[in-house]
Amino acid sequence: MSAILEQLSKFGVVPVVVLNEVKDAEPLAKALCEGGLPCAEVTFRTAAAEESIRTMTEKFPEMLVGAGTVLTTEQVDRAVAAGAKFIVSPGFDPEIVDYCLSKEILVLPGCVTPSEVAQGVKRGLKVLKFFPAEQYGGVSTIKAMAAAYVGTKFMPTGGISPKNVKDYLTCDKIFACGGSWMVKGDMIAAGEFDKIKSLTEEAVALVKEVR
């Protein structure tokens, strides 16, 4: 698990992907890899998610693919069977967290309050998702919570864009940022994979400026 966390931290930005069509998984993965960000959190909000994860991990084994918006333990099993290397949930669901820990699956549960962070710390989690980031105070809230939970780092997601990503990444309590600006649904639907590659390259450059 620590090796996966190390990789995610090096990437600095984790593309949060919604795929409605399995056929888009391969060209999207290609664009992300060629753009210098061989990583994706594929949200389990669509029927295409499971097969898309399988396609991405089989066609691009160098990619670090996780499953997002995971709401049940059954989805955990399906995502991992498809090749997901980490699980992300929008909120702190003790059942999902404990299930993943029991199976030694990396899990990044969503937290926005000290009480939720405390539940993660109690279970030995070192990295937690902070979602929705901008709506819950962004960097200032993260800094305030991190002051109490010294060993904890956060992956903010929600409202992250090229305009504010550097503000987040300059904070030493930020592990990485989840973002969808380089993989927007309308670009995927339109087959604008060259544009996705270009935006991905820009995201990588932004991370390098800070780190």
C-alpha positions in Angstrom: 0.0 0.0 0.0 2.8 2.4 0.8 4.3 2.0 -2.7 0.9 3.0 -4.2 0.7 6.0 -1.9 4.2 7.0 -2.9 3.3 6.9 -6.6 0.1 8.9 -6.1 2.1 11.5 -4.1 4.6 11.8 -6.9 1.9 12.4 -9.5 0.5 15.2 -7.4 -2.7 15.3 -9.4 -5.1 12.3 -9.7 -7.5 12.6 -12.7 -11.0 11.9 -11.6 -12.8 10.2 -14.5 -16.4 9.5 -15.3 -16.8 7.1 -18.2 -20.2 6.5 -19.8 -18.8 4.3 -22.6 -16.3 1.5 -22.3 -15.0 2.3 -25.8 -13.5 5.6 -24.4 -11.4 3.9 -21.7 -8.5 2.9 -23.9 -8.0 6.2 -25.8 -8.5 8.1 -22.5 -5.8 6.0 -20.8 -3.5 6.5 -23.8 -4.0 10.3 -23.6 -3.2 10.4 -19.8 -0.1 8.2 -20.2 1.2 10.2 -23.1 0.4 13.4 -21.2 2.7 12.2 -18.4 0.0 11.2 -15.8 -0.4 7.4 -16.0 -3.1 7.5 -13.3 -6.9 7.7 -12.9 -9.6 7.4 -10.4 -12.5 5.9 -12.3 -15.8 6.7 -10.6 -18.2 3.8 -10.0 -21.2 6.1 -10.9 -21.7 4.5 -14.3 -22.4 1.1 -15.7 -19.2 1.4 -17.8 -16.9 1.9 -14.8 -16.0 -1.7 -14.0 -15.2 -2.7 -17.6 -13.4 0.6 -18.1 -11.0 -0.1 -15.2 -10.4 -3.6 -16.7 -9.6 -2.2 -20.1 -7.3 0.5 -18.8 -5.3 -1.8 -16.5 -5.0 -4.5 -19.2 -4.0 -2.2 -22.1 -1.8 0.1 -20.0 -0.3 -2.0 -17.2 2.0 0.9 -16.2 -1.1 2.9 -15.2 -2.2 3.3 -11.6 -6.0 2.9 -11.7 -8.3 3.2 -8.8 -12.1 3.2 -8.3 -13.9 6.3 -6.9 -17.4 6.9 -5.6 -17.3 3.4 -4.1 -20.4 3.0 -1.9 -20.6 -0.7 -1.1 -18.2 -3.6 -0.3 -19.6 -5.4 -3.3 -18.3 -2.5 -5.5 -14.9 -2.9 -3.7 -14.8 -6.5 -4.8 -15.8 -5.7 -8.4 -13.4 -2.8 -8.7 -10.4 -4.8 -7.4 -11.3 -7.8 -9.5 -11.2 -5.5 -12.5 -7.7 -4.2 -11.6 -8.3 -1.2 -9.3 -5.3 -0.6 -7.0 -7.0 1.7 -4.6 -10.5 2.6 -3.5 -11.9 6.1 -2.9 -15.2 6.8 -1.2 -17.0 10.2 -1.1 -17.6 9.9 2.7 -16.3 8.0 5.7 -18.2 4.7 5.6 -16.7 2.5 8.4 -18.0 -0.7 6.8 -16.1 0.0 3.5 -13.0 1.2 5.3 -12.8 -1.8 7.6 -13.5 -4.2 4.7 -10.7 -2.7 2.6 -8.3 -2.8 5.6 -9.1 -6.4 6.3 -8.2 -7.3 2.7 -5.1 -5.0 2.6 -6.6 -2.8 -0.1 -5.6 0.9 -0.1 -8.6 3.0 0.8 -9.0 6.8 0.8 -12.3 7.7 2.5 -13.8 11.1 2.3 -13.7 13.3 5.4 -14.6 16.9 6.1 -14.8 17.0 9.9 -12.4 16.3 12.8 -14.6 13.5 13.9 -14.3 11.7 10.5 -10.6 12.3 10.5 -10.4 10.8 14.0 -12.0 7.6 12.7 -9.4 7.4 10.0 -6.5 8.0 12.4 -7.9 5.4 14.8 -7.7 2.9 12.0 -4.1 3.8 11.1 -4.9 5.7 7.9 -2.2 8.2 6.9 -4.0 9.7 3.9 -7.6 10.8 3.7 -9.7 12.3 1.0 -11.1 15.8 1.7 -14.3 16.1 -0.2 -15.9 18.4 -1.4 -12.8 20.5 -0.9 -13.7 24.0 -2.0 -17.2 23.8 -0.5 -15.8 22.9 2.9 -13.2 25.7 3.2 -10.3 24.3 1.0 -6.7 24.7 2.1 -7.5 26.7 5.3 -9.8 24.0 6.7 -7.2 21.3 5.8 -4.5 23.2 7.6 -6.7 23.7 10.7 -7.5 19.9 10.9 -4.0 18.8 10.1 -2.7 20.9 13.0 -4.5 18.6 15.4 -3.8 15.4 13.4 -0.1 15.9 12.8 0.7 12.7 10.9 -2.3 12.9 8.6 -2.2 14.1 5.0 -5.1 14.9 2.7 -6.2 14.4 -0.9 -8.6 17.3 -1.6 -11.1 16.7 -4.4 -14.0 18.9 -5.6 -13.5 22.3 -7.1 -9.8 21.8 -7.8 -8.7 23.6 -11.0 -5.6 25.0 -12.7 -6.5 28.3 -10.9 -6.1 26.9 -7.4 -4.2 23.6 -7.6 -0.9 25.3 -6.8 -2.4 26.8 -3.7 -3.2 23.3 -2.5 0.0 21.7 -3.5 2.1 24.3 -1.7 0.7 23.1 1.6 2.8 20.3 3.1 -0.4 18.6 4.4 -1.6 18.0 0.9 -0.7 14.6 -0.4 -2.1 15.0 -3.9 -5.2 16.6 -5.5 -8.0 14.9 -7.3 -9.2 16.9 -10.3 -11.4 16.4 -13.4 -10.6 19.5 -15.4 -8.3 17.6 -17.8 -10.8 14.8 -18.3 -14.1 16.5 -18.5 -17.1 14.4 -19.6 -17.9 16.5 -22.6 -14.3 16.2 -23.9 -14.4 12.4 -23.5 -17.8 12.2 -25.2 -16.5 14.3 -28.1 -13.4 12.2 -28.5 -11.1 15.2 -27.8 -8.3 13.0 -26.6 -5.6 15.3 -28.0 -7.0 18.1 -25.9 -7.1 15.8 -22.8 -3.4 14.9 -23.5 -2.5 18.6 -23.7 -4.4 19.5 -20.5 -2.7 16.6 -18.8 0.7 17.9 -19.8 -0.2 21.3 -18.4 -1.3 19.7 -15.1 2.0 17.8 -14.9 3.8 21.1 -15.5 1.8 22.8 -12.7 2.8 20.1 -10.2 6.5 20.4 -11.2 6.4 24.2 -10.6 5.4 23.5 -7.0 7.2 20.2 -6.2 
